[in-house]
Amino acid sequence: LMRATPAIAPPASPVALPQPPRGEVSMSAVDFAYPGRPDLPALKGFSLTVRPGETVALVGPSG
């Protein structure tokens, strides 16, 4: 397991994020279900705005 190659390769020329961060991330009325459970939405009508400097974690019942 420790010798496994990651499925996603790191970028060849990564770009640093601006410091301090600016802008925000916003989503509104998002619906989402996993393909294996399309009848059981993980998110329904979910809205969120994250402003610079904020730290957010989304945690569901399974942890």
HELIX and SHEET records of a PDB file:
SHEET    1   A 2 VAL A  25  PHE A  32  0                                        
SHEET    2   A 2 LEU A  43  VAL A  50 -1                                        
END                                                                             
